[in-house]
Structure formats: C-alpha cells, structure tokens
Amino acid sequence: MPPSEATRLFRARTVVPVSRPPIADGGVAVRDGEILDVGSWNDLIRGHPGAIPEDLGECILLPGLINAHCHLDCTMMRGALFGGGSFSAWIQRLNAMRRLLDQRDYLDAIAAGESELRRWGCTTVLNIESFPELVPFLPGSSIRIWWFLEVMDVRSRLESSEALAGAIHFFEKAGEHRGGFGISPHAPYTASQDLYALSASFAGKYNLPLCTHLAESDEELAMFLKGEGALHEFLRSIGRPMDDCDGKSPVQAVLGSGILPEGSLLVHMNMITGADKDLLRASAGMYPVIHCPRTHAFFERPPFDLEFYRESGIPVLLGTDSLASNEDLNMFAEMRAMQSSFPGLDPCEILAMATIRPAGAIGLEGRLGELAPGAMADFIAIPDQGGGSESPAGVAERILANRMPPDVWIAGRR
C-alpha cells in the first residue's frame, strides 16, 4: 500500500456541507482522498496538529455537483438540432447525424463533455452510453463517471437476450474507471418487456443501478394509450411490433408490471396520467425521478408536475441531458433554470437535487454529494464576498447565482 498522505486543511469563508447547515469561517480536513473532519477553522486547527493548512480565502466551499442524467457522446451536437415540434422528428434528425460520425468523433465528444462538466464544478455524472464499445478506449476520466449501458431491442422483439449479452461483454471489457457502471433499457418504446425484465435481473445479479427514460413526451403517451401519433407511425414504419400499444400508459406498462427493481432511476416523467399518479403514490420513495429543466424547455413541454412528486415523497434529481437538447453542461445553469421554473422552491432543496439526492440514488449517501467525515474529498470553491443573508437559504441562493467556473478538487486533488 502507498504511504498515507499528510492531513491537509482547507479553509473557506463559508463551508456548505449540504447535509447540515453552513459553517462560517469553516474548513475540511482531508487525507488519502477522504474527508476526515468538517467544522470551524479554529476547531480544525486545534484538532489536527501538524496538518498542512491552505486558506482558500473569501469563497464558499461545497461538495462537487452531481449531474444525474447526461449523454456525453452527444457533446458535438451543441446547437445542431431544434426543439419544439415533433419529438419523433427530433429523434430521426439525431439518428441521421449519428450515422455521419465515427468512433473518433464520439471519443472526442465524451472527452470534451467530461472536461466541460468538470469546468463547471460537476465531479460526478450518471452518463447514458449508447456506444459501450467505446468505453475500453477511453483514457482514465478526471471526474467520477457512472457508465449506464443503454440497451434496446426496438427492431426485433425476438433478440432482447442478444441485446443484453452485449452488456455482459461490455462489463467484462470496460476495465477500471473512476466511478462505476449501470444498465439502462432506453425507454418502453425502444425496449421490450422482456428486455426490461432481463435488465432488471442483470442489475440485481451484479448489484448495478438501473435507469430508464419514461413518460418523456406527448407522442409517447399517445402511442401507448391510443395507438396513434407521429412516434407510433415512425416506429411502426421501422418494424417495431406495436401490440403493446393497448391503452396502458408508459408508466403503467413499466412500473405497473413490477419489472423494475426498487431504486430504479426514472428520467423525465413529464407526461403522467391520473392513474400513473395513483401507481406512483403507492410506490412513493421507491423510484427517484430525474428532471432536466432546460431540455424540458427546449422541447416546450407542459409544466413539470414538481408539486405532485414533492407531495408524494418522490425524490427529484437534476440532470443536463445532452447537448442535442441543451446549450451546455453547466449544473449551476440547470439549478437556476429549476429556480426560474419554480421561484417559490427553497434554494437549499434545489442544491440537494444536484448533490446529496443523486448520491443517495446510486447508494452513495454519506460518500458523495456532501462534506462529511468519511465522504470522498470531492469539493468545489466559488467566489463569495458575502453581503447577503448567512442563512442556509441565503448561502444556497448565492451558490445558485454563481457564474464563474469554480476551483475543483476530486479525491482531495485539483
């Protein structure tokens, strides 16, 4: 084993643990990539004699942000697609662009996206990977990436086992990366019930998180409830069997069947019916929901039903989605978009949506998304001259307002 590092102390004007109130003139003690202690600067100095101190000055120190939903391999598509209009037309344009790109393009896109995330203080991302064959060729990542292998069997409902067989090969060849792995049956319109069930079984066997896109658009809802609409016609034209478009909503088709394991991450959840709400209330807290505010606006969706999720005890997390439907990968901007959509929402809760909540959703509460003893030493510092309220909400408000790239530490190192 390598020798233990010296303990280092980082002081800031305000330390925001997230899991407890802010600490004025606070600091964190770090050794070997983990946080040993969090508290007032004077207490840390007394409690850790011989430690190496570093005064970060008039700043706010907080956990690294966590992007709960991203598609890094679309980073090269910034500004290339238009929102609004038909969702199925957007999918077809996206697929047409993807056919023009090669492996080098995607590797460059992933690297550029990773760099942009880190620049804006994101130290962990849950990334949906459509091309798992790329992962073994990636250099070690500078941030923590959870690679969720995306699987589909849209063109043939007879080959779902083959789609999942590719997952097994992927995990065998992926090698070691900072972060982890998961599995993502794409959506009920591209993944069969069999593929969902196989994915759930695979996730359970290998103790992997599972994520799926669900109830994203009105076209998806019309396809399943009424057997009609642009998405229905597009998928039927490419050979998808449509016998499951039988009056059940996407949420009822997936959650109502009982095939998703508890803890599965549900991305979007924009278009939910009254019957869906009854089903979700009955499983409150079992399935975190990931909302992407700026992608929601890009597609001109109806208002996101945040109040239903909050009242039902369903945790909501934040993600950027991809640059095929967003302008950048800046989680500060995403939090501000959430605040703009829901101006009465406590900024502390919005901050939790990008820190402690996604950490808990992948089983790492206490390890990521907060500053606490035993947590990984992933933190960021943003300028702060004070002048506003020092209450938790006042400090969180200043965090959301930040428009400067922060200083970033991962495992205690810049």
C-alpha positions in Angstrom: 0.0 0.0 0.0 1.2 3.5 -0.7 2.2 5.6 2.4 -0.5 7.7 3.9 -0.6 11.3 2.9 -0.3 14.1 5.3 -3.6 15.6 6.5 -4.5 18.9 4.7 -6.9 21.5 6.0 -8.8 23.7 3.6 -10.3 26.9 5.0 -13.2 28.9 3.4 -15.3 31.9 4.3 -18.3 29.6 4.3 -18.4 25.8 4.2 -21.6 24.2 3.0 -21.8 20.5 4.0 -25.3 20.2 2.5 -26.3 17.6 5.0 -26.1 20.2 7.8 -26.2 24.0 8.0 -23.4 26.2 6.5 -20.4 26.8 8.7 -18.9 30.4 8.8 -15.1 30.5 8.8 -15.1 26.8 8.3 -12.9 24.1 6.8 -12.5 20.5 5.9 -9.7 18.1 6.9 -8.6 15.7 4.1 -6.3 12.7 4.0 -5.9 10.0 1.4 -8.7 11.3 -0.8 -11.3 11.3 2.0 -12.7 13.9 4.4 -11.6 13.3 8.0 -13.4 16.2 9.6 -15.6 19.2 8.9 -16.1 22.2 11.2 -15.0 25.6 12.3 -11.5 26.6 11.2 -10.3 27.1 14.8 -11.6 23.6 15.8 -9.9 22.0 12.9 -6.5 23.7 13.6 -6.7 22.5 17.2 -7.9 19.1 16.3 -5.3 18.3 13.6 -1.9 19.5 14.8 0.8 19.1 12.2 -1.7 19.2 9.3 -0.9 21.4 6.2 -3.3 24.4 6.1 -4.5 26.1 3.0 -6.6 29.2 3.2 -8.9 29.4 0.1 -10.0 32.9 1.0 -13.4 34.6 0.6 -15.2 31.7 -1.0 -17.9 29.1 -0.5 -16.7 25.5 -0.2 -19.3 22.9 -1.1 -19.5 19.4 -2.4 -18.8 18.7 -6.1 -22.0 18.8 -8.1 -23.6 15.6 -9.4 -25.3 15.5 -12.8 -27.9 12.8 -12.6 -28.5 12.4 -16.3 -26.3 13.1 -19.3 -25.4 11.7 -22.7 -21.7 12.6 -23.2 -21.5 11.1 -26.6 -23.8 13.9 -28.0 -21.4 16.7 -26.9 -20.6 17.5 -30.5 -24.3 18.3 -31.3 -24.4 21.6 -29.4 -26.8 23.9 -31.4 -27.3 21.4 -34.2 -30.9 20.4 -33.5 -34.0 22.5 -33.0 -36.5 22.0 -30.2 -40.3 22.2 -30.2 -42.3 20.4 -32.8 -42.3 16.7 -33.2 -40.3 14.5 -30.8 -40.1 11.7 -33.3 -38.8 14.1 -36.0 -36.1 15.2 -33.5 -35.2 11.5 -32.9 -34.9 10.9 -36.7 -32.7 14.0 -37.1 -30.5 12.9 -34.2 -30.1 9.4 -35.7 -29.3 10.8 -39.1 -26.5 12.9 -37.5 -25.1 10.0 -35.6 -24.8 8.0 -38.8 -22.3 10.6 -40.1 -20.0 10.2 -37.1 -17.3 7.6 -36.3 -15.6 6.2 -33.2 -13.0 9.1 -33.0 -15.8 11.7 -33.1 -17.6 10.0 -30.2 -14.4 9.6 -28.2 -13.6 13.3 -28.7 -17.2 14.2 -27.7 -17.1 12.2 -24.5 -13.7 13.8 -23.6 -15.0 17.3 -24.4 -18.2 16.7 -22.3 -16.2 15.4 -19.4 -14.0 18.5 -19.5 -17.0 20.8 -19.6 -18.7 19.2 -16.7 -15.5 19.5 -14.5 -15.0 23.1 -15.6 -18.4 23.9 -14.1 -17.9 22.0 -10.9 -19.5 18.7 -11.7 -17.4 16.0 -10.1 -19.8 13.0 -10.7 -22.0 12.3 -13.7 -24.5 9.5 -14.4 -23.9 9.0 -18.1 -26.0 7.0 -20.6 -23.7 5.4 -23.0 -25.2 4.4 -26.3 -21.9 3.0 -27.7 -20.4 0.8 -25.0 -17.8 -0.4 -27.3 -16.1 3.0 -26.9 -15.5 2.7 -23.1 -12.5 0.4 -23.2 -10.7 3.0 -25.5 -11.3 6.0 -23.1 -8.4 7.3 -21.0 -9.0 7.4 -17.3 -11.6 10.0 -16.5 -10.9 13.1 -14.5 -14.3 13.0 -12.9 -16.4 10.1 -11.5 -18.5 8.7 -14.3 -21.2 6.1 -13.8 -21.5 4.5 -17.2 -25.1 3.3 -17.8 -25.0 0.9 -20.7 -28.0 1.7 -22.9 -29.8 -1.4 -24.4 -32.6 -1.6 -26.9 -34.4 -4.2 -29.0 -36.7 -1.9 -30.9 -36.5 -3.5 -34.3 -36.9 -7.1 -33.2 -38.6 -8.3 -30.0 -37.0 -11.7 -30.5 -33.4 -10.6 -29.8 -33.7 -9.0 -26.4 -31.4 -11.6 -24.9 -28.8 -10.8 -27.5 -29.0 -7.1 -26.6 -28.3 -7.9 -23.0 -25.5 -10.4 -24.0 -23.7 -7.3 -25.3 -23.9 -5.8 -21.8 -22.1 -8.7 -20.3 -19.3 -8.4 -22.8 -19.2 -4.6 -22.2 -18.7 -5.0 -18.4 -16.0 -7.6 -19.0 -14.0 -5.4 -21.3 -14.6 -2.0 -19.8 -11.7 -2.1 -17.4 -11.2 0.1 -14.3 -12.6 3.6 -14.3 -13.2 6.3 -11.7 -16.9 5.8 -10.9 -19.0 2.8 -11.7 -21.4 1.1 -14.0 -25.2 0.7 -14.5 -27.6 -0.5 -17.1 -30.3 1.4 -18.9 -33.1 -0.1 -21.0 -33.7 3.0 -23.1 -37.5 3.5 -22.9 -40.6 1.5 -23.3 -40.9 2.4 -26.9 -37.5 1.0 -27.7 -37.1 -1.8 -25.1 -39.5 -4.7 -24.8 -40.9 -6.0 -21.5 -38.5 -9.0 -21.9 -35.5 -6.6 -22.2 -36.7 -4.7 -19.1 -37.0 -7.9 -17.2 -33.6 -9.2 -18.3 -32.0 -5.8 -17.5 -33.6 -5.9 -14.0 -32.3 -9.4 -13.4 -28.8 -8.4 -14.6 -28.8 -5.3 -12.4 -29.8 -7.4 -9.4 -27.2 -10.1 -10.1 -24.3 -7.6 -10.4 -25.6 -5.0 -8.0 -25.9 -2.3 -10.6 -28.1 0.7 -10.6 -30.8 0.8 -13.4 -32.1 3.8 -15.2 -34.7 4.3 -17.9 -36.3 7.2 -19.9 -40.0 7.2 -19.1 -43.1 9.3 -19.9 -41.0 11.8 -21.8 -43.3 13.2 -24.5 -46.9 13.5 -25.5 -46.1 11.4 -28.6 -45.0 8.6 -26.4 -48.2 8.8 -24.3 -50.4 8.9 -27.5 -48.5 5.9 -28.8 -49.3 3.7 -25.8 -52.7 5.0 -24.8 -54.3 5.4 -28.2 -52.0 3.5 -30.7 -51.6 6.7 -32.8 -49.4 9.7 -33.4 -46.1 10.6 -35.0 -43.9 8.4 -32.8 -46.3 5.4 -33.3 -46.1 5.8 -37.1 -42.3 6.2 -37.1 -41.7 3.1 -35.0 -44.2 1.0 -36.9 -42.5 2.0 -40.1 -39.1 0.7 -39.0 -40.6 -2.7 -37.9 -41.3 -2.3 -34.2 -44.2 -4.6 -33.1 -47.0 -2.3 -31.8 -49.1 -4.9 -30.0 -48.2 -3.4 -26.6 -49.9 -0.1 -27.5 -53.0 -1.3 -25.8 -54.3 1.5 -23.7 -51.7 1.4 -20.8 -49.6 4.4 -20.3 -45.7 4.1 -20.4 -45.7 4.3 -16.6 -48.3 1.6 -16.2 -46.5 -0.6 -18.8 -43.2 -0.4 -16.9 -44.0 0.2 -13.2 -47.4 -1.5 -13.2 -45.8 -4.7 -14.5 -43.5 -4.9 -11.5 -40.4 -5.4 -13.6 -38.3 -2.5 -12.4 -36.3 -3.1 -9.2 -36.7 -0.6 -6.3 -34.4 2.3 -6.7 -34.5 2.4 -10.5 -34.0 5.9 -11.8 -36.8 7.3 -13.9 -35.7 10.0 -16.3 -38.1 12.8 -17.4 -41.5 11.7 -16.2 -43.1 14.7 -17.9 -46.4 13.2 -19.1 -48.2 11.3 -16.3 -51.9 10.5 -16.1 -54.2 10.3 -13.0 -53.8 6.5 -13.0 -50.0 6.9 -13.2 -50.1 9.2 -10.1 -52.1 6.5 -8.2 -49.4 4.0 -9.1 -46.6 6.3 -8.1 -48.2 7.2 -4.8 -48.4 3.5 -3.9 -44.6 3.2 -4.5 -43.6 6.6 -3.1 -39.9 6.9 -2.5 -39.0 3.7 -4.4 -38.2 5.4 -7.7 -36.3 8.7 -7.9 -37.2 11.0 -10.8 -34.7 12.9 -12.8 -35.7 16.2 -14.2 -33.8 18.1 -16.9 -35.2 21.7 -16.8 -33.5 23.2 -19.8 -34.2 20.1 -22.0 -37.8 20.3 -20.8 -37.9 23.9 -22.0 -36.2 23.0 -25.3 -39.0 20.6 -26.2 -41.6 23.1 -25.0 -43.2 20.6 -22.6 -46.1 21.4 -20.4 -45.1 22.4 -16.9 -43.3 19.7 -14.9 -45.5 18.4 -12.1 -43.0 19.0 -9.3 -45.6 19.6 -6.7 -47.1 16.1 -7.2 -43.6 14.5 -6.7 -42.9 16.5 -3.6 -46.3 15.8 -2.1 -45.9 12.1 -2.8 -42.4 11.8 -1.2 -40.7 11.1 -4.6 -37.2 12.5 -4.7 -36.4 14.7 -7.7 -32.9 15.0 -9.0 -31.4 17.2 -11.7 -29.5 16.5 -14.9 -28.5 18.3 -18.0 -29.4 15.7 -20.5 -27.4 16.1 -23.7 -26.2 18.9 -25.9 -28.6 17.7 -28.6 -31.3 19.3 -26.4 -29.3 21.8 -24.1 -26.9 24.6 -24.6 -24.2 23.5 -22.2 -23.3 21.0 -19.4 -23.4 23.6 -16.6 -25.2 22.4 -13.5 -25.2 25.9 -12.0 -27.3 27.0 -15.0 -29.5 23.9 -14.6 -30.2 24.8 -11.0 -31.0 28.3 -12.0 -33.4 27.0 -14.6 -35.1 25.0 -11.9 -35.4 28.1 -9.7 -36.8 30.1 -12.6 -39.5 27.4 -13.3 -40.3 27.1 -9.6 -39.5 30.5 -8.0 -41.0 29.5 -4.6 -38.8 26.5 -4.2 -36.2 26.6 -1.4 -32.7 27.0 -3.0 -31.4 24.5 -0.4 -33.7 21.9 -1.9 -32.5 22.7 -5.4 -28.9 22.3 -4.3 -29.8 19.0 -2.7 -31.1 17.9 -6.2 -27.6 18.2 -7.6 -25.7 16.9 -4.6 -26.9 14.7 -1.8 -30.0 13.3 -3.6 -28.3 11.8 -6.6 -25.6 10.4 -4.3 -28.3 8.6 -2.4 -29.9 7.4 -5.6 -26.8 5.4 -6.5 -26.2 4.1 -3.0 -23.5 6.6 -2.0 -25.2 8.7 0.6 -22.5 9.8 3.0 -19.8 9.2 0.4 -20.7 11.7 -2.3 -22.7 14.9 -2.6 -21.9 16.2 0.9 -19.0 17.3 3.1 -18.9 14.9 6.0 -16.4 12.6 7.7 -15.9 9.5 5.6 -17.1 11.2 2.3 -14.9 11.3 -0.7 -13.0 14.6 -0.8 -14.8 15.9 -3.9 -15.5 19.6 -3.4 -15.5 22.9 -5.2 -14.9 26.5 -4.3 -16.8 29.5 -5.7 -16.0 33.2 -5.0 -18.1 34.8 -2.3 -17.7 38.3 -0.8 -20.8 37.9 1.4 -23.2 40.8 1.8 -26.3 38.6 1.7 -28.1 36.5 4.2 -26.0 33.9 6.0 -29.0 31.7 6.5 -28.9 28.3 4.7 -31.3 29.6 2.0 -29.2 32.8 1.6 -26.0 30.9 1.1 -27.7 28.5 -1.3 -29.1 31.4 -3.2 -25.5 32.7 -3.8 -24.4 29.3 -4.9 -27.1 29.1 -7.5 -26.3 32.6 -8.7 -22.6 31.6 -9.4 -21.5 32.3 -13.0 -17.8 31.6 -12.5 -16.0 28.3 -13.1 -15.2 27.0 -9.7 -11.9 25.6 -8.4 -12.3 21.8 -8.3 -10.9 19.1 -6.1 -11.5 15.3 -6.7 -10.2 12.9 -4.1 -8.6 16.0 -2.5 -6.6 16.9 -5.5 -7.0 19.7 -8.1 
